[in-house]
């Protein structure tokens, strides 16, 4: 893939930071590089980051890219609510998109899909 290394590193770091913040102490976070194997993502490579943390409701998931939106309104988990909006912007600048899956109480999976260079 052809990417701005600093920007993509920032996007991945933001997602990793969320995965660790919203996971129980010592919780597992998985990172995987994916090759597209279906028509939906043909010509793309994916960076999948999955945690087994608190997860989100469908309503929270629908708002995750809004600036300053915090899925955790308790104030116990630090952050500004800008991380995922920045991730989406960076990935889209590279011609890609972000896919999300989450289940309340079971964790969240974020995949950054970037067009492959060849």
C-alpha positions in Angstrom: 0.0 0.0 0.0 1.1 3.6 -0.6 0.4 5.6 2.5 1.6 8.6 4.5 3.4 6.6 7.2 2.9 9.2 9.9 -0.8 9.6 9.3 -1.5 5.9 9.1 0.6 5.3 12.2 -1.6 7.9 14.0 -4.8 6.2 12.9 -3.6 2.8 14.0 -2.3 4.3 17.3 -5.7 5.9 18.0 -7.5 2.6 17.4 -5.0 0.7 19.6 -5.3 3.3 22.3 -9.1 2.9 22.4 -8.8 -0.9 22.4 -6.6 -0.8 25.5 -8.6 1.9 27.2 -11.9 0.1 26.8 -10.6 -3.4 27.7 -10.3 -4.8 31.1 -6.8 -4.6 32.7 -4.6 -7.0 30.9 -7.2 -7.7 28.2 -6.2 -9.1 24.9 -5.9 -6.9 21.9 -5.4 -8.5 18.5 -3.8 -6.9 15.4 -4.0 -8.5 12.0 -3.2 -7.6 8.4 -6.0 -8.8 6.1 -6.0 -9.3 2.3 -9.4 -8.7 0.7 -11.0 -12.0 -0.1 -14.5 -10.9 -1.2 -16.0 -8.4 -3.6 -16.7 -5.9 -0.9 -13.0 -5.2 -0.3 -11.4 -6.2 -3.6 -8.1 -4.4 -4.1 -7.8 -3.4 -0.5 -5.7 -4.4 2.5 -7.1 -4.2 6.0 -5.5 -3.6 9.4 -7.9 -5.2 11.9 -7.7 -4.3 15.6 -10.0 -6.3 17.9 -10.5 -6.1 21.7 -12.6 -8.0 24.1 -13.6 -5.0 26.2 -16.9 -3.2 27.0 -18.1 -3.0 23.4 -20.8 -0.7 22.2 -24.6 -0.6 21.6 -25.8 -0.1 18.0 -26.7 3.5 18.9 -23.2 4.2 20.2 -21.7 2.6 17.2 -23.7 4.8 14.8 -22.3 7.9 16.4 -18.6 6.8 16.8 -17.2 9.0 14.1 -18.9 12.2 15.4 -16.4 14.7 16.8 -16.3 14.9 20.6 -18.7 11.9 20.9 -17.8 9.6 23.8 -19.3 6.1 24.0 -18.4 6.1 27.7 -20.2 9.1 29.2 -19.1 8.3 32.7 -15.9 10.3 32.5 -13.9 7.5 34.0 -12.0 6.7 30.7 -9.8 9.6 29.5 -10.1 11.1 26.0 -11.5 13.9 23.9 -13.9 12.1 21.6 -11.8 13.0 18.6 -9.8 9.8 18.0 -12.2 7.9 15.8 -13.2 11.0 13.7 -9.5 11.5 13.0 -9.1 7.8 12.1 -11.9 8.0 9.6 -10.5 11.2 8.1 -7.0 9.7 7.7 -8.3 6.5 6.2 -10.5 8.3 3.8 -7.7 10.6 2.7 -5.9 7.4 1.6 -9.0 6.4 -0.4 -10.1 3.8 2.1 -12.8 3.3 4.7 -13.3 2.0 8.2 -15.5 -0.9 9.1 -16.7 -1.5 12.7 -18.3 -4.4 14.6 -19.1 -4.3 18.2 -21.2 -6.1 20.8 -22.0 -4.6 24.2 -20.0 -6.5 26.8 -18.0 -8.5 24.2 -15.7 -6.1 22.5 -15.1 -4.1 19.3 -13.4 -4.8 16.0 -12.1 -2.0 13.8 -10.7 -2.6 10.4 -8.9 0.1 8.4 -9.3 -0.7 4.7 -6.7 0.9 2.4 -6.4 0.4 -1.4 -3.5 -1.8 -2.3 -0.7 -0.2 -4.4 -0.5 -3.1 -6.9 
